[in-house]
């Protein structure tokens, strides 16, 4: 189960690049339901996500690099590329995943925070540098970004 809030970021903290990060490349084989393939550093996997915005089911299966490449050729839309910075939130066990996009979405920044419970997610007070809460709009879901043609 994935319980997550998502925010548009326009003014990240100055030191965000000093935090650990992962290089991510991902593409979509299907968007209803979401079937995604992702290469994250040296690991590859296939993910199924059910419908939903704040709460949804999520299952990950490992892929070999060869299987990832084979499926990548079958993906719809564009391949999303980004750096995911892992920023701890002080005095909590929560981690901000700050996605800094490259390629078609160069300059787009989204912050995601995952929670253990729906109640925890609903009562979350974001740091001041977070921008607009886009959790419930679905506008910035990666599956939607991969298929959009009008956004730059």
Backbone torsions as a table, in degrees:
resi	resn	phi	psi	omega
1	UNK	NA	133.1	177.8
2	UNK	-111.7	125.2	176.2
3	UNK	-123.6	113.3	-167.1
4	UNK	-147.4	141.1	171.2
5	UNK	-108.9	146.9	-177.2
6	UNK	-132.3	137.8	-176.6
7	UNK	-132.3	142.4	172.4
8	UNK	-81.0	131.8	-177.6
9	UNK	-115.3	126.5	176.9
10	UNK	-115.0	-17.0	-178.5
11	UNK	-139.2	80.6	-177.2
12	UNK	-70.2	164.3	175.5
13	UNK	-62.3	146.1	-177.2
14	UNK	-57.7	-32.4	-174.4
15	UNK	-95.1	13.5	-173.9
16	UNK	-57.6	-31.8	-178.7
17	UNK	-73.0	-7.7	178.2
18	UNK	-85.2	-9.0	-179.5
19	UNK	-86.7	157.5	177.4
20	UNK	-60.3	150.1	178.5
21	UNK	-142.9	164.2	175.0
22	UNK	-122.8	144.3	173.5
23	UNK	-90.8	126.6	-175.8
24	UNK	-125.1	135.3	171.1
25	UNK	-128.7	130.4	-178.9
26	UNK	-147.2	153.8	180.0
27	UNK	-147.2	168.3	-172.5
28	UNK	-122.2	129.6	176.4
29	UNK	-89.8	-23.9	-177.2
30	UNK	-161.2	146.9	178.3
31	UNK	-113.9	-10.5	174.9
32	UNK	-140.2	93.2	-1.7
33	UNK	-73.6	168.3	179.5
34	UNK	-75.7	122.7	172.0
35	UNK	-126.4	112.3	-172.4
36	UNK	-118.9	148.1	167.5
37	UNK	-115.4	144.1	-177.7
38	UNK	-142.2	139.3	168.1
39	UNK	-111.5	120.4	-179.3
40	UNK	-123.3	106.5	-170.9
41	UNK	55.4	-114.2	-177.9
42	UNK	-103.0	6.9	-179.1
43	UNK	-108.8	145.6	178.2
44	UNK	-128.1	145.0	175.4
45	UNK	-157.6	162.3	176.8
46	UNK	-107.8	136.1	-178.0
47	UNK	-125.7	136.5	170.9
48	UNK	-109.1	132.2	175.5
49	UNK	-128.8	133.7	177.8
50	UNK	-77.7	174.2	175.5
51	UNK	-64.7	155.9	177.7
52	UNK	138.9	163.7	179.7
53	UNK	-117.9	-60.3	179.9
54	UNK	-81.0	-42.2	-176.1
55	UNK	-128.1	129.9	174.1
56	UNK	-158.5	158.1	177.9
57	UNK	-73.8	146.6	178.7
58	UNK	-146.0	131.5	178.2
59	UNK	-130.4	133.6	179.6
60	UNK	-116.4	135.8	176.2
61	UNK	-125.9	134.1	-179.7
62	UNK	-68.2	148.2	175.0
63	UNK	-126.9	150.4	169.3
64	UNK	-78.0	163.3	176.9
65	UNK	-60.8	-37.1	179.0
66	UNK	-65.4	-44.6	179.2
67	UNK	-64.5	-39.6	177.3
68	UNK	-59.4	-48.1	179.4
69	UNK	-60.9	-40.3	178.8
70	UNK	-62.9	-45.6	-179.2
71	UNK	-71.8	-33.4	179.8
72	UNK	-58.2	-36.8	179.2
73	UNK	-66.3	-18.1	-178.1
74	UNK	-101.0	-0.4	-174.1
75	UNK	-70.3	150.5	175.2
76	UNK	-89.3	152.3	174.2
77	UNK	69.7	-150.1	-177.1
78	UNK	-102.2	160.4	174.2
79	UNK	-86.9	125.2	178.3
80	UNK	-87.0	138.1	176.9
81	UNK	-128.6	139.6	-177.5
82	UNK	-162.7	161.7	168.7
83	UNK	-105.3	131.3	177.9
84	UNK	-108.6	107.7	177.6
85	UNK	-86.4	136.6	-177.8
86	UNK	-106.0	107.1	-172.7
87	UNK	-116.7	114.0	179.3
88	UNK	-70.2	146.0	174.1
89	UNK	-93.9	121.7	-175.9
90	UNK	-53.9	142.8	176.5
91	UNK	61.6	23.6	174.7
92	UNK	-142.0	174.5	173.2
93	UNK	-99.4	8.2	-176.9
94	UNK	-81.4	147.1	178.5
95	UNK	-122.3	130.8	172.6
96	UNK	-85.5	128.1	172.3
97	UNK	-101.5	101.9	-179.2
98	UNK	-94.4	109.3	179.5
99	UNK	-91.6	120.9	177.7
100	UNK	-112.3	107.5	-172.3
101	UNK	-78.8	152.3	171.5
102	UNK	-125.9	-174.4	-179.9
103	UNK	68.9	-138.7	-177.0
104	UNK	-55.6	-34.2	-176.7
105	UNK	-103.1	26.6	177.9
106	UNK	-45.7	127.2	178.1
107	UNK	97.3	-19.2	177.4
108	UNK	-72.0	134.3	176.7
109	UNK	-130.0	129.9	177.1
110	UNK	-129.4	136.8	176.3
111	UNK	-110.6	131.7	177.4
112	UNK	-123.0	144.5	175.3
113	UNK	-132.6	128.6	178.4
114	UNK	-100.1	146.1	-174.7
115	UNK	-127.1	161.0	177.1
116	UNK	-80.5	-32.5	-177.4
117	UNK	-134.7	158.0	177.3
118	UNK	-63.8	-38.5	-179.7
119	UNK	-63.4	-40.7	177.7
120	UNK	-62.5	-42.4	179.3
121	UNK	-64.7	-41.5	-177.5
122	UNK	-70.3	-26.9	-178.6
123	UNK	-96.7	2.7	-177.4
124	UNK	-64.1	131.2	174.2
125	UNK	-107.6	111.7	-174.7
126	UNK	-72.1	155.4	173.7
127	UNK	-59.0	156.2	-176.4
128	UNK	-59.6	-29.2	-176.9
129	UNK	-78.5	-10.0	175.0
130	UNK	-67.8	143.9	176.5
131	UNK	-94.9	-143.6	-176.3
132	UNK	-60.4	135.2	174.5
133	UNK	-75.0	115.8	-178.6
134	UNK	-112.4	15.4	-178.6
135	UNK	-54.0	-49.1	-170.2
136	UNK	-91.4	-6.6	179.1
137	UNK	-81.6	-29.5	-176.1
138	UNK	73.5	-6.4	-175.6
139	UNK	-60.1	-32.8	-176.0
140	UNK	-108.5	21.6	172.5
141	UNK	-66.3	136.4	-177.6
142	UNK	-58.6	-35.5	179.0
143	UNK	-62.4	-35.5	177.8
144	UNK	-73.7	-41.9	178.9
145	UNK	-59.6	-38.1	-177.5
146	UNK	-64.4	-27.2	-176.4
147	UNK	-103.0	-10.9	-177.4
148	UNK	-73.6	142.7	177.3
149	UNK	-113.4	-21.0	-174.9
150	UNK	-86.3	-14.7	-175.9
151	UNK	-92.6	146.3	177.0
152	UNK	-131.0	NA	NA
